[in-house]
């Protein structure tokens, strides 16, 4: 079991990163929450991990915090929620909101999360209502960055999370109108676009 990687962050692309350790580059799938906390490319980083071996692939999932990894492991324990959907959920809402949805049995809110239908939402409530209490909450705020292609980054990220291009573009454009004249990061733009996609 690979518990974590410590090395140089060599690549960041939407929901994928590459961490180089002793000359080997490890591809890791991550959520937007982890992307927000990463250092600059070519700097050292420590990323917690969860390894999922399958017949056709061996995938490594990365997390900036133990809280996020714990939440990921709880989510993928639910039938109908795979790693991609779990990362989409962790990208779309804060830990506090997710716990609140489950604790208050808010099925409507859960079904607005990417990849979650009513039956899956019901399984989440039944299987996680008691287990979620063991999660120590610790959410993070995005850091600002200047990038001329923020809108394209946000659209591509939403598409990587399962939304079609038309929906992604509409949601990103709505957010751009809301925050016109305000400095913002790609992660903040994506987070707010996800709120429109879920509404």
Biotite code that builds the C-alpha atoms (Angstrom):
import biotite.structure as struc

atoms = struc.array([
    struc.Atom([0.000, 0.000, 0.000], chain_id="A", res_id=1, res_name="UNK", atom_name="CA", element="C"),
    struc.Atom([1.373, 3.409, -0.986], chain_id="A", res_id=2, res_name="UNK", atom_name="CA", element="C"),
    struc.Atom([0.551, 5.802, 1.852], chain_id="A", res_id=3, res_name="UNK", atom_name="CA", element="C"),
    struc.Atom([2.017, 8.978, 0.377], chain_id="A", res_id=4, res_name="UNK", atom_name="CA", element="C"),
    struc.Atom([4.472, 10.435, -2.108], chain_id="A", res_id=5, res_name="UNK", atom_name="CA", element="C"),
    struc.Atom([7.061, 13.106, -1.367], chain_id="A", res_id=6, res_name="UNK", atom_name="CA", element="C"),
    struc.Atom([8.771, 14.573, -4.390], chain_id="A", res_id=7, res_name="UNK", atom_name="CA", element="C"),
    struc.Atom([8.740, 17.343, -6.981], chain_id="A", res_id=8, res_name="UNK", atom_name="CA", element="C"),
    struc.Atom([5.437, 18.464, -8.461], chain_id="A", res_id=9, res_name="UNK", atom_name="CA", element="C"),
    struc.Atom([6.234, 18.439, -12.190], chain_id="A", res_id=10, res_name="UNK", atom_name="CA", element="C"),
    struc.Atom([2.799, 18.744, -13.809], chain_id="A", res_id=11, res_name="UNK", atom_name="CA", element="C"),
    struc.Atom([-0.706, 19.959, -12.938], chain_id="A", res_id=12, res_name="UNK", atom_name="CA", element="C"),
    struc.Atom([-3.559, 19.495, -15.412], chain_id="A", res_id=13, res_name="UNK", atom_name="CA", element="C"),
    struc.Atom([-7.183, 19.871, -14.354], chain_id="A", res_id=14, res_name="UNK", atom_name="CA", element="C"),
    struc.Atom([-7.679, 16.880, -12.047], chain_id="A", res_id=15, res_name="UNK", atom_name="CA", element="C"),
    struc.Atom([-4.338, 15.156, -12.660], chain_id="A", res_id=16, res_name="UNK", atom_name="CA", element="C"),
    struc.Atom([-0.869, 15.813, -11.288], chain_id="A", res_id=17, res_name="UNK", atom_name="CA", element="C"),
    struc.Atom([2.549, 14.228, -11.699], chain_id="A", res_id=18, res_name="UNK", atom_name="CA", element="C"),
    struc.Atom([4.902, 13.896, -8.723], chain_id="A", res_id=19, res_name="UNK", atom_name="CA", element="C"),
    struc.Atom([8.483, 12.887, -9.472], chain_id="A", res_id=20, res_name="UNK", atom_name="CA", element="C"),
    struc.Atom([10.175, 10.733, -6.853], chain_id="A", res_id=21, res_name="UNK", atom_name="CA", element="C"),
    struc.Atom([13.754, 9.567, -7.440], chain_id="A", res_id=22, res_name="UNK", atom_name="CA", element="C"),
    struc.Atom([13.444, 9.988, -11.184], chain_id="A", res_id=23, res_name="UNK", atom_name="CA", element="C"),
    struc.Atom([10.042, 8.284, -11.503], chain_id="A", res_id=24, res_name="UNK", atom_name="CA", element="C"),
    struc.Atom([6.970, 10.380, -12.344], chain_id="A", res_id=25, res_name="UNK", atom_name="CA", element="C"),
    struc.Atom([3.788, 9.194, -10.633], chain_id="A", res_id=26, res_name="UNK", atom_name="CA", element="C"),
    struc.Atom([0.477, 10.209, -12.206], chain_id="A", res_id=27, res_name="UNK", atom_name="CA", element="C"),
    struc.Atom([-2.165, 10.920, -9.566], chain_id="A", res_id=28, res_name="UNK", atom_name="CA", element="C"),
    struc.Atom([-5.829, 11.763, -9.953], chain_id="A", res_id=29, res_name="UNK", atom_name="CA", element="C"),
    struc.Atom([-6.906, 14.512, -7.571], chain_id="A", res_id=30, res_name="UNK", atom_name="CA", element="C"),
    struc.Atom([-9.873, 16.704, -6.686], chain_id="A", res_id=31, res_name="UNK", atom_name="CA", element="C"),
    struc.Atom([-10.093, 20.450, -7.141], chain_id="A", res_id=32, res_name="UNK", atom_name="CA", element="C"),
    struc.Atom([-9.802, 20.724, -3.369], chain_id="A", res_id=33, res_name="UNK", atom_name="CA", element="C"),
    struc.Atom([-6.304, 19.247, -3.524], chain_id="A", res_id=34, res_name="UNK", atom_name="CA", element="C"),
    struc.Atom([-5.393, 21.307, -6.613], chain_id="A", res_id=35, res_name="UNK", atom_name="CA", element="C"),
    struc.Atom([-6.166, 24.448, -4.602], chain_id="A", res_id=36, res_name="UNK", atom_name="CA", element="C"),
    struc.Atom([-3.581, 23.526, -1.966], chain_id="A", res_id=37, res_name="UNK", atom_name="CA", element="C"),
    struc.Atom([-0.679, 22.527, -4.189], chain_id="A", res_id=38, res_name="UNK", atom_name="CA", element="C"),
    struc.Atom([2.594, 24.464, -4.308], chain_id="A", res_id=39, res_name="UNK", atom_name="CA", element="C"),
    struc.Atom([3.948, 25.808, -7.588], chain_id="A", res_id=40, res_name="UNK", atom_name="CA", element="C"),
    struc.Atom([5.175, 23.400, -10.263], chain_id="A", res_id=41, res_name="UNK", atom_name="CA", element="C"),
    struc.Atom([8.774, 22.263, -9.687], chain_id="A", res_id=42, res_name="UNK", atom_name="CA", element="C"),
    struc.Atom([8.464, 22.657, -5.920], chain_id="A", res_id=43, res_name="UNK", atom_name="CA", element="C"),
    struc.Atom([8.487, 19.832, -3.372], chain_id="A", res_id=44, res_name="UNK", atom_name="CA", element="C"),
    struc.Atom([5.151, 18.417, -2.296], chain_id="A", res_id=45, res_name="UNK", atom_name="CA", element="C"),
    struc.Atom([3.845, 15.663, -0.052], chain_id="A", res_id=46, res_name="UNK", atom_name="CA", element="C"),
    struc.Atom([0.624, 14.029, -1.231], chain_id="A", res_id=47, res_name="UNK", atom_name="CA", element="C"),
    struc.Atom([-1.318, 11.351, 0.635], chain_id="A", res_id=48, res_name="UNK", atom_name="CA", element="C"),
    struc.Atom([-2.464, 8.551, -1.640], chain_id="A", res_id=49, res_name="UNK", atom_name="CA", element="C"),
    struc.Atom([-4.927, 5.750, -2.227], chain_id="A", res_id=50, res_name="UNK", atom_name="CA", element="C"),
    struc.Atom([-3.978, 3.027, -4.697], chain_id="A", res_id=51, res_name="UNK", atom_name="CA", element="C"),
    struc.Atom([-6.641, 1.147, -6.681], chain_id="A", res_id=52, res_name="UNK", atom_name="CA", element="C"),
    struc.Atom([-5.395, -1.789, -8.765], chain_id="A", res_id=53, res_name="UNK", atom_name="CA", element="C"),
    struc.Atom([-7.660, -3.143, -11.499], chain_id="A", res_id=54, res_name="UNK", atom_name="CA", element="C"),
    struc.Atom([-7.315, -5.634, -14.320], chain_id="A", res_id=55, res_name="UNK", atom_name="CA", element="C"),
    struc.Atom([-6.895, -2.930, -16.959], chain_id="A", res_id=56, res_name="UNK", atom_name="CA", element="C"),
    struc.Atom([-5.232, -0.188, -14.906], chain_id="A", res_id=57, res_name="UNK", atom_name="CA", element="C"),
    struc.Atom([-3.436, 0.672, -11.670], chain_id="A", res_id=58, res_name="UNK", atom_name="CA", element="C"),
    struc.Atom([-4.538, 4.134, -10.562], chain_id="A", res_id=59, res_name="UNK", atom_name="CA", element="C"),
    struc.Atom([-3.170, 6.339, -7.824], chain_id="A", res_id=60, res_name="UNK", atom_name="CA", element="C"),
    struc.Atom([-5.394, 8.971, -6.206], chain_id="A", res_id=61, res_name="UNK", atom_name="CA", element="C"),
    struc.Atom([-3.854, 11.894, -4.342], chain_id="A", res_id=62, res_name="UNK", atom_name="CA", element="C"),
    struc.Atom([-5.052, 14.024, -1.423], chain_id="A", res_id=63, res_name="UNK", atom_name="CA", element="C"),
    struc.Atom([-3.600, 17.055, 0.272], chain_id="A", res_id=64, res_name="UNK", atom_name="CA", element="C"),
    struc.Atom([-5.251, 16.206, 3.594], chain_id="A", res_id=65, res_name="UNK", atom_name="CA", element="C"),
    struc.Atom([-6.075, 13.063, 5.566], chain_id="A", res_id=66, res_name="UNK", atom_name="CA", element="C"),
    struc.Atom([-9.641, 14.337, 5.913], chain_id="A", res_id=67, res_name="UNK", atom_name="CA", element="C"),
    struc.Atom([-10.162, 14.341, 2.170], chain_id="A", res_id=68, res_name="UNK", atom_name="CA", element="C"),
    struc.Atom([-8.678, 10.858, 1.795], chain_id="A", res_id=69, res_name="UNK", atom_name="CA", element="C"),
    struc.Atom([-10.900, 9.525, 4.569], chain_id="A", res_id=70, res_name="UNK", atom_name="CA", element="C"),
    struc.Atom([-13.937, 11.056, 2.873], chain_id="A", res_id=71, res_name="UNK", atom_name="CA", element="C"),
    struc.Atom([-12.893, 9.575, -0.479], chain_id="A", res_id=72, res_name="UNK", atom_name="CA", element="C"),
    struc.Atom([-12.575, 6.113, 1.057], chain_id="A", res_id=73, res_name="UNK", atom_name="CA", element="C"),
    struc.Atom([-16.017, 6.381, 2.603], chain_id="A", res_id=74, res_name="UNK", atom_name="CA", element="C"),
    struc.Atom([-17.564, 7.470, -0.683], chain_id="A", res_id=75, res_name="UNK", atom_name="CA", element="C"),
    struc.Atom([-16.045, 4.689, -2.809], chain_id="A", res_id=76, res_name="UNK", atom_name="CA", element="C"),
    struc.Atom([-17.283, 2.138, -0.275], chain_id="A", res_id=77, res_name="UNK", atom_name="CA", element="C"),
    struc.Atom([-20.804, 2.935, -1.500], chain_id="A", res_id=78, res_name="UNK", atom_name="CA", element="C"),
    struc.Atom([-22.140, 0.833, -4.375], chain_id="A", res_id=79, res_name="UNK", atom_name="CA", element="C"),
    struc.Atom([-22.537, 3.061, -7.423], chain_id="A", res_id=80, res_name="UNK", atom_name="CA", element="C"),
    struc.Atom([-19.793, 5.516, -6.458], chain_id="A", res_id=81, res_name="UNK", atom_name="CA", element="C"),
    struc.Atom([-16.465, 4.959, -8.176], chain_id="A", res_id=82, res_name="UNK", atom_name="CA", element="C"),
    struc.Atom([-13.257, 6.955, -7.764], chain_id="A", res_id=83, res_name="UNK", atom_name="CA", element="C"),
    struc.Atom([-14.126, 9.457, -10.524], chain_id="A", res_id=84, res_name="UNK", atom_name="CA", element="C"),
    struc.Atom([-17.525, 10.254, -9.028], chain_id="A", res_id=85, res_name="UNK", atom_name="CA", element="C"),
    struc.Atom([-16.000, 10.488, -5.543], chain_id="A", res_id=86, res_name="UNK", atom_name="CA", element="C"),
    struc.Atom([-13.451, 13.049, -6.742], chain_id="A", res_id=87, res_name="UNK", atom_name="CA", element="C"),
    struc.Atom([-16.247, 14.947, -8.493], chain_id="A", res_id=88, res_name="UNK", atom_name="CA", element="C"),
    struc.Atom([-18.204, 15.111, -5.239], chain_id="A", res_id=89, res_name="UNK", atom_name="CA", element="C"),
    struc.Atom([-15.169, 16.266, -3.269], chain_id="A", res_id=90, res_name="UNK", atom_name="CA", element="C"),
    struc.Atom([-14.566, 18.926, -5.921], chain_id="A", res_id=91, res_name="UNK", atom_name="CA", element="C"),
    struc.Atom([-18.149, 20.171, -5.882], chain_id="A", res_id=92, res_name="UNK", atom_name="CA", element="C"),
    struc.Atom([-18.808, 20.705, -2.177], chain_id="A", res_id=93, res_name="UNK", atom_name="CA", element="C"),
    struc.Atom([-16.975, 21.457, 1.042], chain_id="A", res_id=94, res_name="UNK", atom_name="CA", element="C"),
    struc.Atom([-16.512, 18.757, 3.656], chain_id="A", res_id=95, res_name="UNK", atom_name="CA", element="C"),
    struc.Atom([-18.848, 20.655, 5.987], chain_id="A", res_id=96, res_name="UNK", atom_name="CA", element="C"),
    struc.Atom([-21.635, 20.767, 3.394], chain_id="A", res_id=97, res_name="UNK", atom_name="CA", element="C"),
    struc.Atom([-21.296, 17.098, 2.533], chain_id="A", res_id=98, res_name="UNK", atom_name="CA", element="C"),
    struc.Atom([-21.472, 16.083, 6.182], chain_id="A", res_id=99, res_name="UNK", atom_name="CA", element="C"),
    struc.Atom([-24.456, 18.385, 6.675], chain_id="A", res_id=100, res_name="UNK", atom_name="CA", element="C"),
    struc.Atom([-26.283, 16.865, 3.679], chain_id="A", res_id=101, res_name="UNK", atom_name="CA", element="C"),
    struc.Atom([-25.786, 13.385, 5.111], chain_id="A", res_id=102, res_name="UNK", atom_name="CA", element="C"),
    struc.Atom([-26.522, 14.259, 8.746], chain_id="A", res_id=103, res_name="UNK", atom_name="CA", element="C"),
    struc.Atom([-29.760, 16.040, 7.785], chain_id="A", res_id=104, res_name="UNK", atom_name="CA", element="C"),
    struc.Atom([-30.751, 13.321, 5.274], chain_id="A", res_id=105, res_name="UNK", atom_name="CA", element="C"),
    struc.Atom([-30.952, 15.935, 2.504], chain_id="A", res_id=106, res_name="UNK", atom_name="CA", element="C"),
    struc.Atom([-31.497, 13.655, -0.495], chain_id="A", res_id=107, res_name="UNK", atom_name="CA", element="C"),
    struc.Atom([-32.283, 16.572, -2.810], chain_id="A", res_id=108, res_name="UNK", atom_name="CA", element="C"),
    struc.Atom([-28.909, 18.191, -2.139], chain_id="A", res_id=109, res_name="UNK", atom_name="CA", element="C"),
    struc.Atom([-27.101, 14.888, -2.592], chain_id="A", res_id=110, res_name="UNK", atom_name="CA", element="C"),
    struc.Atom([-28.778, 14.196, -5.949], chain_id="A", res_id=111, res_name="UNK", atom_name="CA", element="C"),
    struc.Atom([-27.462, 17.540, -7.241], chain_id="A", res_id=112, res_name="UNK", atom_name="CA", element="C"),
    struc.Atom([-23.903, 16.296, -6.804], chain_id="A", res_id=113, res_name="UNK", atom_name="CA", element="C"),
    struc.Atom([-22.206, 15.016, -9.988], chain_id="A", res_id=114, res_name="UNK", atom_name="CA", element="C"),
    struc.Atom([-22.922, 11.347, -10.658], chain_id="A", res_id=115, res_name="UNK", atom_name="CA", element="C"),
    struc.Atom([-25.404, 10.881, -7.801], chain_id="A", res_id=116, res_name="UNK", atom_name="CA", element="C"),
    struc.Atom([-28.953, 9.678, -8.471], chain_id="A", res_id=117, res_name="UNK", atom_name="CA", element="C"),
    struc.Atom([-31.728, 9.135, -5.959], chain_id="A", res_id=118, res_name="UNK", atom_name="CA", element="C"),
    struc.Atom([-30.917, 5.471, -5.250], chain_id="A", res_id=119, res_name="UNK", atom_name="CA", element="C"),
    struc.Atom([-27.248, 6.208, -4.731], chain_id="A", res_id=120, res_name="UNK", atom_name="CA", element="C"),
    struc.Atom([-28.129, 9.158, -2.495], chain_id="A", res_id=121, res_name="UNK", atom_name="CA", element="C"),
    struc.Atom([-30.296, 6.871, -0.386], chain_id="A", res_id=122, res_name="UNK", atom_name="CA", element="C"),
    struc.Atom([-27.424, 4.382, -0.043], chain_id="A", res_id=123, res_name="UNK", atom_name="CA", element="C"),
    struc.Atom([-25.120, 7.216, 1.013], chain_id="A", res_id=124, res_name="UNK", atom_name="CA", element="C"),
    struc.Atom([-27.533, 8.200, 3.783], chain_id="A", res_id=125, res_name="UNK", atom_name="CA", element="C"),
    struc.Atom([-28.003, 4.663, 5.031], chain_id="A", res_id=126, res_name="UNK", atom_name="CA", element="C"),
    struc.Atom([-24.353, 3.616, 4.945], chain_id="A", res_id=127, res_name="UNK", atom_name="CA", element="C"),
    struc.Atom([-22.567, 6.836, 5.912], chain_id="A", res_id=128, res_name="UNK", atom_name="CA", element="C"),
    struc.Atom([-24.818, 8.576, 8.417], chain_id="A", res_id=129, res_name="UNK", atom_name="CA", element="C"),
    struc.Atom([-23.053, 7.014, 11.400], chain_id="A", res_id=130, res_name="UNK", atom_name="CA", element="C"),
    struc.Atom([-19.591, 6.596, 9.846], chain_id="A", res_id=131, res_name="UNK", atom_name="CA", element="C"),
    struc.Atom([-19.360, 10.218, 8.727], chain_id="A", res_id=132, res_name="UNK", atom_name="CA", element="C"),
    struc.Atom([-19.160, 11.336, 12.354], chain_id="A", res_id=133, res_name="UNK", atom_name="CA", element="C"),
    struc.Atom([-15.619, 9.964, 12.566], chain_id="A", res_id=134, res_name="UNK", atom_name="CA", element="C"),
    struc.Atom([-14.358, 12.380, 9.902], chain_id="A", res_id=135, res_name="UNK", atom_name="CA", element="C"),
    struc.Atom([-12.396, 15.301, 11.301], chain_id="A", res_id=136, res_name="UNK", atom_name="CA", element="C"),
    struc.Atom([-13.441, 18.280, 9.210], chain_id="A", res_id=137, res_name="UNK", atom_name="CA", element="C"),
    struc.Atom([-10.828, 20.643, 7.817], chain_id="A", res_id=138, res_name="UNK", atom_name="CA", element="C"),
    struc.Atom([-11.737, 22.553, 4.662], chain_id="A", res_id=139, res_name="UNK", atom_name="CA", element="C"),
    struc.Atom([-9.439, 24.868, 2.744], chain_id="A", res_id=140, res_name="UNK", atom_name="CA", element="C"),
    struc.Atom([-9.831, 28.108, 0.857], chain_id="A", res_id=141, res_name="UNK", atom_name="CA", element="C"),
    struc.Atom([-8.493, 28.579, -2.664], chain_id="A", res_id=142, res_name="UNK", atom_name="CA", element="C"),
    struc.Atom([-5.464, 30.730, -3.348], chain_id="A", res_id=143, res_name="UNK", atom_name="CA", element="C"),
    struc.Atom([-5.508, 33.332, -6.096], chain_id="A", res_id=144, res_name="UNK", atom_name="CA", element="C"),
    struc.Atom([-3.468, 33.098, -9.259], chain_id="A", res_id=145, res_name="UNK", atom_name="CA", element="C"),
    struc.Atom([-3.215, 35.054, -12.498], chain_id="A", res_id=146, res_name="UNK", atom_name="CA", element="C"),
    struc.Atom([-3.898, 33.105, -15.662], chain_id="A", res_id=147, res_name="UNK", atom_name="CA", element="C"),
    struc.Atom([-5.193, 34.344, -19.009], chain_id="A", res_id=148, res_name="UNK", atom_name="CA", element="C"),
    struc.Atom([-6.845, 30.984, -19.750], chain_id="A", res_id=149, res_name="UNK", atom_name="CA", element="C"),
    struc.Atom([-8.819, 30.572, -16.519], chain_id="A", res_id=150, res_name="UNK", atom_name="CA", element="C"),
    struc.Atom([-12.120, 30.171, -18.328], chain_id="A", res_id=151, res_name="UNK", atom_name="CA", element="C"),
    struc.Atom([-10.793, 27.394, -20.570], chain_id="A", res_id=152, res_name="UNK", atom_name="CA", element="C"),
    struc.Atom([-9.251, 25.674, -17.557], chain_id="A", res_id=153, res_name="UNK", atom_name="CA", element="C"),
    struc.Atom([-12.571, 25.794, -15.753], chain_id="A", res_id=154, res_name="UNK", atom_name="CA", element="C"),
    struc.Atom([-14.520, 24.464, -18.743], chain_id="A", res_id=155, res_name="UNK", atom_name="CA", element="C"),
    struc.Atom([-12.057, 21.609, -19.235], chain_id="A", res_id=156, res_name="UNK", atom_name="CA", element="C"),
    struc.Atom([-12.160, 20.764, -15.531], chain_id="A", res_id=157, res_name="UNK", atom_name="CA", element="C"),
    struc.Atom([-15.970, 20.583, -15.496], chain_id="A", res_id=158, res_name="UNK", atom_name="CA", element="C"),
    struc.Atom([-15.891, 18.358, -18.560], chain_id="A", res_id=159, res_name="UNK", atom_name="CA", element="C"),
    struc.Atom([-13.354, 16.113, -16.802], chain_id="A", res_id=160, res_name="UNK", atom_name="CA", element="C"),
    struc.Atom([-15.835, 15.834, -13.940], chain_id="A", res_id=161, res_name="UNK", atom_name="CA", element="C"),
    struc.Atom([-18.536, 14.553, -16.297], chain_id="A", res_id=162, res_name="UNK", atom_name="CA", element="C"),
    struc.Atom([-20.416, 17.663, -17.492], chain_id="A", res_id=163, res_name="UNK", atom_name="CA", element="C"),
    struc.Atom([-20.906, 18.217, -21.227], chain_id="A", res_id=164, res_name="UNK", atom_name="CA", element="C"),
    struc.Atom([-19.186, 21.133, -22.952], chain_id="A", res_id=165, res_name="UNK", atom_name="CA", element="C"),
    struc.Atom([-22.348, 23.184, -23.423], chain_id="A", res_id=166, res_name="UNK", atom_name="CA", element="C"),
    struc.Atom([-23.261, 22.995, -19.723], chain_id="A", res_id=167, res_name="UNK", atom_name="CA", element="C"),
    struc.Atom([-19.685, 23.723, -18.657], chain_id="A", res_id=168, res_name="UNK", atom_name="CA", element="C"),
    struc.Atom([-19.463, 26.812, -20.867], chain_id="A", res_id=169, res_name="UNK", atom_name="CA", element="C"),
    struc.Atom([-22.814, 28.193, -19.697], chain_id="A", res_id=170, res_name="UNK", atom_name="CA", element="C"),
    struc.Atom([-21.933, 27.737, -16.022], chain_id="A", res_id=171, res_name="UNK", atom_name="CA", element="C"),
    struc.Atom([-18.476, 29.280, -16.379], chain_id="A", res_id=172, res_name="UNK", atom_name="CA", element="C"),
    struc.Atom([-19.875, 32.254, -18.288], chain_id="A", res_id=173, res_name="UNK", atom_name="CA", element="C"),
    struc.Atom([-22.468, 32.847, -15.578], chain_id="A", res_id=174, res_name="UNK", atom_name="CA", element="C"),
    struc.Atom([-19.752, 32.926, -12.936], chain_id="A", res_id=175, res_name="UNK", atom_name="CA", element="C"),
    struc.Atom([-17.592, 35.276, -15.021], chain_id="A", res_id=176, res_name="UNK", atom_name="CA", element="C"),
    struc.Atom([-20.489, 37.735, -15.117], chain_id="A", res_id=177, res_name="UNK", atom_name="CA", element="C"),
    struc.Atom([-20.962, 37.436, -11.353], chain_id="A", res_id=178, res_name="UNK", atom_name="CA", element="C"),
    struc.Atom([-17.310, 38.142, -10.531], chain_id="A", res_id=179, res_name="UNK", atom_name="CA", element="C"),
    struc.Atom([-16.495, 40.629, -13.273], chain_id="A", res_id=180, res_name="UNK", atom_name="CA", element="C"),
    struc.Atom([-13.753, 42.993, -12.140], chain_id="A", res_id=181, res_name="UNK", atom_name="CA", element="C"),
    struc.Atom([-12.706, 40.782, -9.228], chain_id="A", res_id=182, res_name="UNK", atom_name="CA", element="C"),
    struc.Atom([-9.440, 38.822, -9.014], chain_id="A", res_id=183, res_name="UNK", atom_name="CA", element="C"),
    struc.Atom([-10.063, 35.092, -8.829], chain_id="A", res_id=184, res_name="UNK", atom_name="CA", element="C"),
    struc.Atom([-8.314, 31.747, -9.174], chain_id="A", res_id=185, res_name="UNK", atom_name="CA", element="C"),
    struc.Atom([-9.153, 28.952, -11.602], chain_id="A", res_id=186, res_name="UNK", atom_name="CA", element="C"),
    struc.Atom([-10.212, 26.827, -8.648], chain_id="A", res_id=187, res_name="UNK", atom_name="CA", element="C"),
    struc.Atom([-12.614, 29.483, -7.377], chain_id="A", res_id=188, res_name="UNK", atom_name="CA", element="C"),
    struc.Atom([-14.078, 29.844, -10.855], chain_id="A", res_id=189, res_name="UNK", atom_name="CA", element="C"),
    struc.Atom([-14.558, 26.072, -11.129], chain_id="A", res_id=190, res_name="UNK", atom_name="CA", element="C"),
    struc.Atom([-16.072, 25.786, -7.652], chain_id="A", res_id=191, res_name="UNK", atom_name="CA", element="C"),
    struc.Atom([-18.677, 28.472, -8.396], chain_id="A", res_id=192, res_name="UNK", atom_name="CA", element="C"),
    struc.Atom([-19.399, 27.046, -11.847], chain_id="A", res_id=193, res_name="UNK", atom_name="CA", element="C"),
    struc.Atom([-20.088, 23.688, -10.199], chain_id="A", res_id=194, res_name="UNK", atom_name="CA", element="C"),
    struc.Atom([-22.691, 25.334, -7.994], chain_id="A", res_id=195, res_name="UNK", atom_name="CA", element="C"),
    struc.Atom([-24.556, 26.486, -11.103], chain_id="A", res_id=196, res_name="UNK", atom_name="CA", element="C"),
    struc.Atom([-24.196, 23.051, -12.701], chain_id="A", res_id=197, res_name="UNK", atom_name="CA", element="C"),
    struc.Atom([-25.735, 21.459, -9.605], chain_id="A", res_id=198, res_name="UNK", atom_name="CA", element="C"),
    struc.Atom([-28.634, 23.917, -9.343], chain_id="A", res_id=199, res_name="UNK", atom_name="CA", element="C"),
])
